[in-house]
Amino acid sequence: MPTGTEEPKPRVEVRRSKRRRRTVSAYREGDRIVVLIPASLSRRQEAEWVETMVARVERAEARRRPSDADLMRRATALSHSWLDGRAVPASVRWVDNQRSRWGSCTPVDRTIRLSSRLRDMPAWVVDYVLVHELAHLLESGHDARFWAWVDRYPQAERAKAWLDGYSAGARLEAGG
């Protein structure tokens, strides 16, 4: 009986190929996992391979996604590298309820939250968002002093442009 805590099963698309003889492969495409199999496989073999390949893709994705503890370690390292070690968060964690912002910081209790939408983005983009939120522990607003801290991160401009482009693309996709 489901407890409500299990991860939802991913959508799976199976693509059979007459040219494919022995190999089976799988990859993530948007919100689904595509499994490529030889057309000659039976339905039972297909089901076995789908289970195996979905698990393989999910394991690989999990290895690439930092945990909350990984985020805290990364934030500490970034603070030392770019903020003279002055930004010391009490906690850094992923959250699923941020849809309109990439991250948030509450300077009073020194907590930082990153949108789980960042999990599949390049590490240098996640690092930029972490540096941005860490800088709020030093300067609460978005004034020149704040941006001077953020801009110490060498990938800041590139990451801002990447996030702007991603956001623009998401708006276009949502609009049809």
C-alpha positions, 0 to 999 in steps of 0.5 A: 500500500502506498505511503505517499512518500514514494517518488512517482514512477517516471514516464517511460517511452520504449522505442523499438528499432529493427536496426538495433540488434543487441544493445539497449540504451536509455536516457532522460528526455524532458519528463520521461525516460526513453529506452531504446531496444531491438525490435526482436525482443519479447514483451517479457524481455522488454519489461526486464530491460525497461526496469533495468535501464530506468533504474540505471538512469535514476541512479546516474541522476541521483549521483549528479544531484547534490544532497542538502549536506552536499549543498552546505559543504558547497556553500561553505567552500564558496564562502571561503573562496569568494566571500572571505569566509564571512558568509556562514549559513546555519542551513542550506537545503533544497525546497520544492515550493519555489516556482518564481525564484531560484533561491532565498535567504533569511538573514535573521536565522541564516537559512538558505533555500534553493529551488529544486528546479536547479538540481539538473542545472550545471554546477556553476549555475547552482554555485552562482545561486549559492553565492548570491544567497550567501551574499545576502548574509552579508548584505540584505538588499540588492545594492552595489555592496551586495553585487560587489560580493556576488560579482567576485564569483567568476562565473556570475555574469555567465550564470545570470545570462544562463538563468535569464535564457532558461527562464525566457525559454520556459516562458515561451514553452509554457505559452505554447 
